[in-house]
Amino acid sequence: MSAEAQQQQRDGGAAAFEVGRPDPGTALVRLQGDWTVHARLPGVAEVTAAFAEGAPPARLAFDTSALGQWDSTLLAFLRSVGEEAVSRRIEVDDAGLPDGARRLLRLAAAVPERGDRSLPARKPWLARLGDASLAFGGAAGEAIGFIGEAALGLGRLLTGRAQLRSADLWLLVQQAGAQALPIVALISLLVGLILAFVGSVQLRLFGAQIYVANLVAIGMTREMGAMMAAIIMAGRTGAAYAAQLGTMQVNEEIDALKTIGVDPTDFLVMPRMVALILMMPLLCVYADALGILGGFIVGVGMLGITPEQYWNQTLAWLRVNDFLLGVGKSVVFGVIIAVAGCLRGIQCGRSAAAVGEAATSAVVTAIVWIIVADGICAVLTNVLGI
């Protein structure tokens, strides 16, 4: 078969239309030929201009007795013509259309179109500032309320009236303590190595390499030990708490606890907070020891300091006040991590995506407030001369 014959067979009868006036109030559109994607179709404007000539009709009807093959192209054409007729207050009579076309047109009309996807108009900066202030105030109020509930729950725990299971507490202690030792050891050792190496670069200029021991001992016990342990636990344990409570929120387990009369603060928040309060000081001491060991490796291995000199210098400058200050800050950091993780978990939405957002928000909130708390402690210790 030649290419021209194939084209004729594919195109079939040419798509055409005629607009007649069987009576003054009716415009009749006669559709002829094949109305398919391969046909040369008339434009909608031609049809609307044709039935709008003269006095506008009150009704628009169709005659498809001469209609051949058709596909979705015909539906799009009829829908556009119908919308134009409705905009001119002309009644559309689809009785002359094929049954399949009528059903598809009614189905298309039954499904609402999607709304405008254009970006909303940008609010003035003062309105945005007001919205941000209101949102910040609401979030601060929720956080303060949660901290108050946690304080009351801690009081009930100390008086033996808290609703929690000891098995859950010891499991959380193991997760926040023993299972966190490897990552805390690795990071703390590297931090001690870095402190010693950076300090040695400057101290070598004055021939004072021996004071690397002082730098590492004071830096780890006062600041870096508690700080690095807290940041590690915020990313590891705080995110886990938020994900656990967020999943329980999605599964409506927290609502179930409230229904049976169990306080979620006692049952879920208190064990996690107590576990971190107990474990953070131990992790801080562990981080201090590994950090000092890292400084020892650099001092002995790179600076030519003997092991006896390094340890004697460390012990001579390692004060109890510095050690207790770091341990005390670790307790505060533990409370911050537990509160941030549990708060974001309980505030979690009812979707899987909300659980991930809650975990991320818990880590960010915990780290920010850890830095803020450490800065406040630094200012207070400087004022008090500690």
LUMNUMAR-324194 format. One record per residue (C-alpha): residue number from 1; residue in three letters; chain; x, y, z. Coordinates in steps of 0.05 Angstrom, whole numbers, plus 5000, padded with zeros to 4 digits. Each point is the difference from the previous one (the first is absolute). Layout:
# LUMNUMAR-324194
(site NUM, 'ALA', 'A', (X, Y, Z))
...
# end
This chain:
# LUMNUMAR-324194
(site 1, 'MET', 'A', (5000, 5000, 5000))
(site 2, 'SER', 'A', (5027, 5068, 4981))
(site 3, 'ALA', 'A', (5015, 5054, 5051))
(site 4, 'GLU', 'A', (4944, 5044, 4971))
(site 5, 'ALA', 'A', (4949, 4943, 5007))
(site 6, 'GLN', 'A', (5023, 4987, 5071))
(site 7, 'GLN', 'A', (4991, 5074, 5016))
(site 8, 'GLN', 'A', (4930, 5000, 4970))
(site 9, 'GLN', 'A', (4981, 4937, 5038))
(site 10, 'ARG', 'A', (5027, 5030, 5065))
(site 11, 'ASP', 'A', (4966, 5067, 4991))
(site 12, 'GLY', 'A', (4934, 4973, 4975))
(site 13, 'GLY', 'A', (4947, 5053, 4988))
(site 14, 'ALA', 'A', (5022, 5071, 5013))
(site 15, 'ALA', 'A', (4973, 5031, 5064))
(site 16, 'ALA', 'A', (4949, 5053, 4985))
(site 17, 'PHE', 'A', (4940, 5035, 5031))
(site 18, 'GLU', 'A', (4939, 5039, 4980))
(site 19, 'VAL', 'A', (4959, 5047, 5042))
(site 20, 'GLY', 'A', (4926, 5004, 4984))
(site 21, 'ARG', 'A', (4939, 5033, 5030))
(site 22, 'PRO', 'A', (4942, 4950, 5001))
(site 23, 'ASP', 'A', (4962, 5052, 5039))
(site 24, 'PRO', 'A', (5017, 5072, 5021))
(site 25, 'GLY', 'A', (5018, 4980, 5071))
(site 26, 'THR', 'A', (5044, 4939, 4983))
(site 27, 'ALA', 'A', (5069, 4995, 4970))
(site 28, 'LEU', 'A', (5013, 4929, 4973))
(site 29, 'VAL', 'A', (5073, 4979, 4990))
(site 30, 'ARG', 'A', (5006, 4942, 4951))
(site 31, 'LEU', 'A', (5066, 4962, 5008))
(site 32, 'GLN', 'A', (5026, 4961, 4940))
(site 33, 'GLY', 'A', (5060, 4956, 4986))
(site 34, 'ASP', 'A', (5052, 4972, 5046))
(site 35, 'TRP', 'A', (5018, 5042, 5061))
(site 36, 'THR', 'A', (5066, 4970, 5020))
(site 37, 'VAL', 'A', (5069, 5025, 5018))
(site 38, 'HIS', 'A', (5023, 4989, 4927))
(site 39, 'ALA', 'A', (4943, 5040, 4969))
(site 40, 'ARG', 'A', (5002, 5073, 4982))
(site 41, 'LEU', 'A', (4951, 5027, 5051))
(site 42, 'PRO', 'A', (4964, 5067, 4998))
(site 43, 'GLY', 'A', (5013, 5050, 5054))
(site 44, 'VAL', 'A', (4952, 5014, 5057))
(site 45, 'ALA', 'A', (4998, 5073, 4981))
(site 46, 'GLU', 'A', (4971, 4981, 4931))
(site 47, 'VAL', 'A', (4942, 4963, 5033))
(site 48, 'THR', 'A', (4984, 5053, 5052))
(site 49, 'ALA', 'A', (5003, 5054, 4947))
(site 50, 'ALA', 'A', (4953, 4960, 4955))
(site 51, 'PHE', 'A', (4945, 4987, 5052))
(site 52, 'ALA', 'A', (5006, 5071, 5026))
(site 53, 'GLU', 'A', (4983, 5032, 4934))
(site 54, 'GLY', 'A', (4935, 5037, 5000))
(site 55, 'ALA', 'A', (4955, 4996, 5060))
(site 56, 'PRO', 'A', (5033, 4959, 5055))
(site 57, 'PRO', 'A', (4967, 4932, 5009))
(site 58, 'ALA', 'A', (4971, 4975, 5065))
(site 59, 'ARG', 'A', (5021, 4928, 4990))
(site 60, 'LEU', 'A', (5059, 4964, 4968))
(site 61, 'ALA', 'A', (4988, 4930, 4973))
(site 62, 'PHE', 'A', (5043, 4949, 4963))
(site 63, 'ASP', 'A', (4988, 4953, 4942))
(site 64, 'THR', 'A', (5051, 4943, 4994))
(site 65, 'SER', 'A', (4965, 4956, 4949))
(site 66, 'ALA', 'A', (5057, 5012, 4951))
(site 67, 'LEU', 'A', (5055, 4994, 5052))
(site 68, 'GLY', 'A', (5052, 4947, 4986))
(site 69, 'GLN', 'A', (5056, 4979, 5047))
(site 70, 'TRP', 'A', (5016, 5044, 5060))
(site 71, 'ASP', 'A', (5046, 5002, 5060))
(site 72, 'SER', 'A', (5018, 5047, 5056))
(site 73, 'THR', 'A', (5011, 5056, 4950))
(site 74, 'LEU', 'A', (4925, 5003, 4989))
(site 75, 'LEU', 'A', (4988, 5003, 5075))
(site 76, 'ALA', 'A', (5048, 5058, 5009))
(site 77, 'PHE', 'A', (4966, 5036, 4942))
(site 78, 'LEU', 'A', (4930, 4989, 5027))
(site 79, 'ARG', 'A', (5020, 5021, 5070))
(site 80, 'SER', 'A', (5030, 5065, 4974))
(site 81, 'VAL', 'A', (4938, 5014, 4959))
(site 82, 'GLY', 'A', (4955, 4985, 5059))
(site 83, 'GLU', 'A', (5039, 5046, 5046))
(site 84, 'GLU', 'A', (4996, 5056, 4949))
(site 85, 'ALA', 'A', (4925, 4989, 4993))
(site 86, 'VAL', 'A', (4990, 5001, 5076))
(site 87, 'SER', 'A', (5039, 5065, 5005))
(site 88, 'ARG', 'A', (4950, 5030, 4949))
(site 89, 'ARG', 'A', (4941, 4973, 5041))
(site 90, 'ILE', 'A', (4982, 4949, 4946))
(site 91, 'GLU', 'A', (4970, 4933, 5022))
(site 92, 'VAL', 'A', (5040, 4940, 4976))
(site 93, 'ASP', 'A', (4960, 4938, 4978))
(site 94, 'ASP', 'A', (5045, 4939, 4994))
(site 95, 'ALA', 'A', (4945, 4952, 4980))
(site 96, 'GLY', 'A', (5027, 4995, 4929))
(site 97, 'LEU', 'A', (5069, 4978, 5021))
(site 98, 'PRO', 'A', (5023, 4927, 5004))
(site 99, 'ASP', 'A', (4987, 4966, 5067))
(site 100, 'GLY', 'A', (5074, 4991, 5014))
(site 101, 'ALA', 'A', (5015, 5073, 4987))
(site 102, 'ARG', 'A', (4943, 5022, 5045))
(site 103, 'ARG', 'A', (5023, 4957, 5058))
(site 104, 'LEU', 'A', (5072, 5023, 4993))
(site 105, 'LEU', 'A', (4980, 5073, 4998))
(site 106, 'ARG', 'A', (4957, 4993, 5062))
(site 107, 'LEU', 'A', (5057, 4964, 5035))
(site 108, 'ALA', 'A', (5047, 5057, 4982))
(site 109, 'ALA', 'A', (4950, 5051, 5026))
(site 110, 'ALA', 'A', (4991, 4961, 5065))
(site 111, 'VAL', 'A', (5075, 5002, 5017))
(site 112, 'PRO', 'A', (5017, 5071, 5024))
(site 113, 'GLU', 'A', (5059, 5034, 4968))
(site 114, 'ARG', 'A', (5061, 5011, 5042))
(site 115, 'GLY', 'A', (5005, 5068, 5031))
(site 116, 'ASP', 'A', (5048, 5053, 4979))
(site 117, 'ARG', 'A', (5071, 4976, 5013))
(site 118, 'SER', 'A', (5032, 5068, 4994))
(site 119, 'LEU', 'A', (5039, 5023, 5061))
(site 120, 'PRO', 'A', (4959, 5042, 5048))
(site 121, 'ALA', 'A', (5015, 5073, 5005))
(site 122, 'ARG', 'A', (5058, 5015, 5046))
(site 123, 'LYS', 'A', (4978, 5032, 5065))
(site 124, 'PRO', 'A', (5030, 5066, 5022))
(site 125, 'TRP', 'A', (5062, 4993, 5044))
(site 126, 'LEU', 'A', (4963, 5027, 5060))
(site 127, 'ALA', 'A', (4946, 4946, 4993))
(site 128, 'ARG', 'A', (5053, 4946, 4992))
(site 129, 'LEU', 'A', (5035, 5026, 5062))
(site 130, 'GLY', 'A', (4934, 4997, 5039))
(site 131, 'ASP', 'A', (4986, 4929, 4976))
(site 132, 'ALA', 'A', (5070, 4978, 5020))
(site 133, 'SER', 'A', (4992, 5034, 5069))
(site 134, 'LEU', 'A', (4934, 4965, 5012))
(site 135, 'ALA', 'A', (5029, 4933, 4979))
(site 136, 'PHE', 'A', (5060, 5010, 5044))
(site 137, 'GLY', 'A', (4956, 5019, 5059))
(site 138, 'GLY', 'A', (4956, 4939, 4990))
(site 139, 'ALA', 'A', (5061, 4953, 4995))
(site 140, 'ALA', 'A', (5031, 5032, 5062))
(site 141, 'GLY', 'A', (4935, 4991, 5039))
(site 142, 'GLU', 'A', (4996, 4927, 4981))
(site 143, 'ALA', 'A', (5073, 4989, 5019))
(site 144, 'ILE', 'A', (4991, 5034, 5068))
(site 145, 'GLY', 'A', (4937, 4960, 5013))
(site 146, 'PHE', 'A', (5036, 4935, 4983))
(site 147, 'ILE', 'A', (5059, 5018, 5045))
(site 148, 'GLY', 'A', (4950, 5013, 5056))
(site 149, 'GLU', 'A', (4967, 4933, 4990))
(site 150, 'ALA', 'A', (5068, 4966, 4999))
(site 151, 'ALA', 'A', (5019, 5035, 5065))
(site 152, 'LEU', 'A', (4935, 4976, 5033))
(site 153, 'GLY', 'A', (5012, 4930, 4973))
(site 154, 'LEU', 'A', (5070, 5001, 5029))
(site 155, 'GLY', 'A', (4970, 5020, 5067))
(site 156, 'ARG', 'A', (4951, 4942, 4996))
(site 157, 'LEU', 'A', (5058, 4953, 4984))
(site 158, 'LEU', 'A', (5040, 5022, 5060))
(site 159, 'THR', 'A', (4939, 4990, 5045))
(site 160, 'GLY', 'A', (4985, 4931, 4970))
(site 161, 'ARG', 'A', (4935, 5020, 4967))
(site 162, 'ALA', 'A', (5022, 4998, 4927))
(site 163, 'GLN', 'A', (4967, 4951, 4952))
(site 164, 'LEU', 'A', (5059, 4966, 4967))
(site 165, 'ARG', 'A', (5031, 4931, 4994))
(site 166, 'SER', 'A', (5070, 4988, 5028))
(site 167, 'ALA', 'A', (5015, 4952, 4942))
(site 168, 'ASP', 'A', (4990, 5057, 4950))
(site 169, 'LEU', 'A', (5047, 5044, 5041))
(site 170, 'TRP', 'A', (5056, 4950, 5003))
(site 171, 'LEU', 'A', (4994, 4986, 4925))
(site 172, 'LEU', 'A', (5005, 5074, 4985))
(site 173, 'VAL', 'A', (5060, 5006, 5047))
(site 174, 'GLN', 'A', (5035, 4945, 4961))
(site 175, 'GLN', 'A', (4984, 5033, 4933))
(site 176, 'ALA', 'A', (5023, 5069, 5023))
(site 177, 'GLY', 'A', (5060, 4974, 5037))
(site 178, 'ALA', 'A', (5036, 4936, 4981))
(site 179, 'GLN', 'A', (4978, 5000, 4928))
(site 180, 'ALA', 'A', (5024, 5072, 4990))
(site 181, 'LEU', 'A', (5071, 4986, 5025))
(site 182, 'PRO', 'A', (5032, 4982, 4933))
(site 183, 'ILE', 'A', (4979, 5064, 4963))
(site 184, 'VAL', 'A', (5016, 5044, 5060))
(site 185, 'ALA', 'A', (5069, 4967, 5006))
(site 186, 'LEU', 'A', (5015, 5011, 4926))
(site 187, 'ILE', 'A', (4979, 5073, 4998))
(site 188, 'SER', 'A', (5032, 5019, 5066))
(site 189, 'LEU', 'A', (5066, 4968, 4982))
(site 190, 'LEU', 'A', (5001, 5038, 4934))
(site 191, 'VAL', 'A', (4982, 5065, 5035))
(site 192, 'GLY', 'A', (5059, 4990, 5049))
(site 193, 'LEU', 'A', (5046, 4986, 4941))
(site 194, 'ILE', 'A', (4977, 5063, 4964))
(site 195, 'LEU', 'A', (5007, 5044, 5061))
(site 196, 'ALA', 'A', (5070, 4976, 5014))
(site 197, 'PHE', 'A', (5022, 5006, 4927))
(site 198, 'VAL', 'A', (4972, 5070, 4990))
(site 199, 'GLY', 'A', (5029, 5023, 5066))
(site 200, 'SER', 'A', (5068, 4970, 4985))
(site 201, 'VAL', 'A', (5006, 5039, 4935))
(site 202, 'GLN', 'A', (4999, 5066, 5039))
(site 203, 'LEU', 'A', (5036, 4977, 5063))
(site 204, 'ARG', 'A', (5059, 4974, 4959))
(site 205, 'LEU', 'A', (5015, 5071, 4980))
(site 206, 'PHE', 'A', (5017, 5016, 5072))
(site 207, 'GLY', 'A', (5030, 4933, 5019))
(site 208, 'ALA', 'A', (4942, 4987, 5047))
(site 209, 'GLN', 'A', (4976, 4933, 4974))
(site 210, 'ILE', 'A', (4993, 4974, 5071))
(site 211, 'TYR', 'A', (4939, 5045, 5010))
(site 212, 'VAL', 'A', (4961, 4958, 4949))
(site 213, 'ALA', 'A', (4982, 4957, 5060))
(site 214, 'ASN', 'A', (4971, 5060, 5036))
(site 215, 'LEU', 'A', (4960, 5021, 4939))
(site 216, 'VAL', 'A', (4969, 4931, 4988))
(site 217, 'ALA', 'A', (4985, 4987, 5074))
(site 218, 'ILE', 'A', (4965, 5067, 5012))
(site 219, 'GLY', 'A', (4965, 5002, 4933))
(site 220, 'MET', 'A', (4972, 4929, 5005))
(site 221, 'THR', 'A', (4977, 5004, 5073))
(site 222, 'ARG', 'A', (4970, 5070, 4998))
(site 223, 'GLU', 'A', (4970, 5002, 4930))
(site 224, 'MET', 'A', (5012, 4948, 4947))
(site 225, 'GLY', 'A', (4986, 4936, 5038))
(site 226, 'ALA', 'A', (4930, 5020, 5021))
(site 227, 'MET', 'A', (4987, 5037, 4935))
(site 228, 'MET', 'A', (5019, 4944, 4952))
(site 229, 'ALA', 'A', (4964, 4947, 5041))
(site 230, 'ALA', 'A', (4938, 5044, 5000))
(site 231, 'ILE', 'A', (5002, 5012, 4925))
(site 232, 'ILE', 'A', (5010, 4926, 4986))
(site 233, 'MET', 'A', (4942, 4982, 5045))
(site 234, 'ALA', 'A', (4956, 5054, 4968))
(site 235, 'GLY', 'A', (5010, 4969, 4932))
(site 236, 'ARG', 'A', (4996, 4929, 5024))
(site 237, 'THR', 'A', (4952, 4996, 5059))
(site 238, 'GLY', 'A', (4961, 5064, 4993))
(site 239, 'ALA', 'A', (4980, 4983, 4929))
(site 240, 'ALA', 'A', (4982, 4930, 5021))
(site 241, 'TYR', 'A', (4954, 5026, 5055))
(site 242, 'ALA', 'A', (4965, 5047, 4951))
(site 243, 'ALA', 'A', (4991, 4944, 4949))
(site 244, 'GLN', 'A', (4974, 4951, 5053))
(site 245, 'LEU', 'A', (4949, 5048, 5029))
(site 246, 'GLY', 'A', (4982, 5026, 4931))
(site 247, 'THR', 'A', (4985, 4930, 4976))
(site 248, 'MET', 'A', (4957, 4989, 5061))
(site 249, 'GLN', 'A', (4964, 5065, 4985))
(site 250, 'VAL', 'A', (4987, 4976, 4928))
(site 251, 'ASN', 'A', (4974, 4933, 5025))
(site 252, 'GLU', 'A', (4957, 5035, 5052))
(site 253, 'GLU', 'A', (5034, 4962, 5057))
(site 254, 'ILE', 'A', (5008, 5064, 5040))
(site 255, 'ASP', 'A', (4926, 5013, 4994))
(site 256, 'ALA', 'A', (4987, 4929, 5024))
(site 257, 'LEU', 'A', (5044, 5012, 5061))
(site 258, 'LYS', 'A', (4959, 5062, 5017))
(site 259, 'THR', 'A', (4935, 4961, 4990))
(site 260, 'ILE', 'A', (5019, 4947, 5050))
(site 261, 'GLY', 'A', (5022, 5052, 5051))
(site 262, 'VAL', 'A', (5076, 4995, 4992))
(site 263, 'ASP', 'A', (5038, 5066, 4999))
(site 264, 'PRO', 'A', (5046, 5000, 4938))
(site 265, 'THR', 'A', (5048, 5046, 5036))
(site 266, 'ASP', 'A', (5011, 4949, 5055))
(site 267, 'PHE', 'A', (4999, 4939, 4955))
(site 268, 'LEU', 'A', (5040, 5025, 4941))
(site 269, 'VAL', 'A', (5038, 5064, 5017))
(site 270, 'MET', 'A', (5025, 4986, 5071))
(site 271, 'PRO', 'A', (5038, 4935, 4984))
(site 272, 'ARG', 'A', (5036, 5034, 4942))
(site 273, 'MET', 'A', (5017, 5062, 5040))
(site 274, 'VAL', 'A', (5025, 4960, 5060))
(site 275, 'ALA', 'A', (5042, 4955, 4955))
(site 276, 'LEU', 'A', (5036, 5059, 4970))
(site 277, 'ILE', 'A', (5009, 5035, 5067))
(site 278, 'LEU', 'A', (5033, 4937, 5027))
(site 279, 'MET', 'A', (5042, 4984, 4939))
(site 280, 'MET', 'A', (5024, 5068, 4976))
(site 281, 'PRO', 'A', (5049, 5012, 5059))
(site 282, 'LEU', 'A', (5030, 4931, 4989))
(site 283, 'LEU', 'A', (5007, 5012, 4926))
(site 284, 'CYS', 'A', (5031, 5068, 5015))
(site 285, 'VAL', 'A', (5053, 4968, 5045))
(site 286, 'TYR', 'A', (5012, 4947, 4947))
(site 287, 'ALA', 'A', (5008, 5054, 4946))
(site 288, 'ASP', 'A', (5048, 5039, 5044))
(site 289, 'ALA', 'A', (5044, 4939, 5009))
(site 290, 'LEU', 'A', (5001, 4983, 4926))
(site 291, 'GLY', 'A', (5014, 5072, 4981))
(site 292, 'ILE', 'A', (5059, 5003, 5048))
(site 293, 'LEU', 'A', (5024, 4934, 4970))
(site 294, 'GLY', 'A', (4997, 5031, 4931))
(site 295, 'GLY', 'A', (5043, 5058, 5024))
(site 296, 'PHE', 'A', (5048, 4951, 5031))
(site 297, 'ILE', 'A', (5008, 4965, 4933))
(site 298, 'VAL', 'A', (5018, 5065, 4965))
(site 299, 'GLY', 'A', (5045, 5025, 5056))
(site 300, 'VAL', 'A', (5040, 4937, 5006))
(site 301, 'GLY', 'A', (4999, 4978, 4927))
(site 302, 'MET', 'A', (5012, 5067, 4966))
(site 303, 'LEU', 'A', (5028, 5050, 5050))
(site 304, 'GLY', 'A', (5053, 4957, 5034))
(site 305, 'ILE', 'A', (4969, 5007, 5069))
(site 306, 'THR', 'A', (5011, 4940, 5045))
(site 307, 'PRO', 'A', (4939, 4965, 5029))
(site 308, 'GLU', 'A', (5020, 5019, 5071))
(site 309, 'GLN', 'A', (5007, 5074, 4982))
(site 310, 'TYR', 'A', (4932, 5000, 4965))
(site 311, 'TRP', 'A', (4963, 4967, 5058))
(site 312, 'ASN', 'A', (5034, 5042, 5053))
(site 313, 'GLN', 'A', (4983, 5064, 4961))
(site 314, 'THR', 'A', (4928, 4976, 4991))
(site 315, 'LEU', 'A', (4990, 4984, 5074))
(site 316, 'ALA', 'A', (5032, 5065, 5021))
(site 317, 'TRP', 'A', (4951, 5042, 4961))
(site 318, 'LEU', 'A', (4937, 4956, 5004))
(site 319, 'ARG', 'A', (4957, 5033, 5053))
(site 320, 'VAL', 'A', (4939, 4971, 5035))
(site 321, 'ASN', 'A', (4960, 5062, 4983))
(site 322, 'ASP', 'A', (5012, 4991, 4926))
(site 323, 'PHE', 'A', (4980, 4927, 5004))
(site 324, 'LEU', 'A', (4936, 5014, 5040))
(site 325, 'LEU', 'A', (4981, 5057, 4955))
(site 326, 'GLY', 'A', (5001, 4955, 4939))
(site 327, 'VAL', 'A', (4961, 4945, 5036))
(site 328, 'GLY', 'A', (4948, 5050, 5024))
(site 329, 'LYS', 'A', (4991, 5028, 4930))
(site 330, 'SER', 'A', (4991, 4929, 4973))
(site 331, 'VAL', 'A', (4939, 4991, 5046))
(site 332, 'VAL', 'A', (4969, 5064, 4972))
(site 333, 'PHE', 'A', (5015, 4977, 4929))
(site 334, 'GLY', 'A', (4967, 4933, 5015))
(site 335, 'VAL', 'A', (4936, 5035, 5022))
(site 336, 'ILE', 'A', (5001, 5044, 4938))
(site 337, 'ILE', 'A', (5008, 4939, 4954))
(site 338, 'ALA', 'A', (4944, 4961, 5034))
(site 339, 'VAL', 'A', (4952, 5060, 5000))
(site 340, 'ALA', 'A', (5014, 5017, 4928))
(site 341, 'GLY', 'A', (4992, 4929, 4975))
(site 342, 'CYS', 'A', (4937, 4985, 5039))
(site 343, 'LEU', 'A', (4968, 5067, 4985))
(site 344, 'ARG', 'A', (5010, 4994, 4925))
(site 345, 'GLY', 'A', (4975, 4928, 5002))
(site 346, 'ILE', 'A', (4936, 5018, 5036))
(site 347, 'GLN', 'A', (4989, 5060, 4954))
(site 348, 'CYS', 'A', (5008, 4954, 4939))
(site 349, 'GLY', 'A', (4945, 5000, 4947))
(site 350, 'ARG', 'A', (4961, 4940, 4976))
(site 351, 'SER', 'A', (5042, 4980, 4940))
(site 352, 'ALA', 'A', (5064, 4963, 4985))
(site 353, 'ALA', 'A', (5033, 5063, 4974))
(site 354, 'ALA', 'A', (4984, 5035, 5066))
(site 355, 'VAL', 'A', (5041, 4948, 5038))
(site 356, 'GLY', 'A', (5062, 5017, 4960))
(site 357, 'GLU', 'A', (4988, 5074, 5009))
(site 358, 'ALA', 'A', (4992, 4990, 5075))
(site 359, 'ALA', 'A', (5066, 4963, 5005))
(site 360, 'THR', 'A', (5036, 5054, 4961))
(site 361, 'SER', 'A', (4968, 5055, 5041))
(site 362, 'ALA', 'A', (5020, 4965, 5064))
(site 363, 'VAL', 'A', (5073, 4997, 4981))
(site 364, 'VAL', 'A', (5002, 5073, 4977))
(site 365, 'THR', 'A', (4964, 5024, 5063))
(site 366, 'ALA', 'A', (5044, 4960, 5047))
(site 367, 'ILE', 'A', (5065, 5023, 4968))
(site 368, 'VAL', 'A', (4979, 5073, 4999))
(site 369, 'TRP', 'A', (4980, 5000, 5073))
(site 370, 'ILE', 'A', (5063, 4961, 5019))
(site 371, 'ILE', 'A', (5042, 5055, 4969))
(site 372, 'VAL', 'A', (4958, 5054, 5034))
(site 373, 'ALA', 'A', (5005, 4966, 5068))
(site 374, 'ASP', 'A', (5075, 4991, 4992))
(site 375, 'GLY', 'A', (5008, 5074, 4983))
(site 376, 'ILE', 'A', (4959, 5019, 5061))
(site 377, 'CYS', 'A', (5043, 4955, 5044))
(site 378, 'ALA', 'A', (5063, 5031, 4970))
(site 379, 'VAL', 'A', (4977, 5070, 5018))
(site 380, 'LEU', 'A', (4978, 4980, 5070))
(site 381, 'THR', 'A', (5065, 4964, 5016))
(site 382, 'ASN', 'A', (5040, 5060, 4975))
(site 383, 'VAL', 'A', (4959, 5047, 5044))
(site 384, 'LEU', 'A', (5006, 4954, 5060))
(site 385, 'GLY', 'A', (5074, 4986, 4988))
(site 386, 'ILE', 'A', (4992, 4925, 4996))
# end
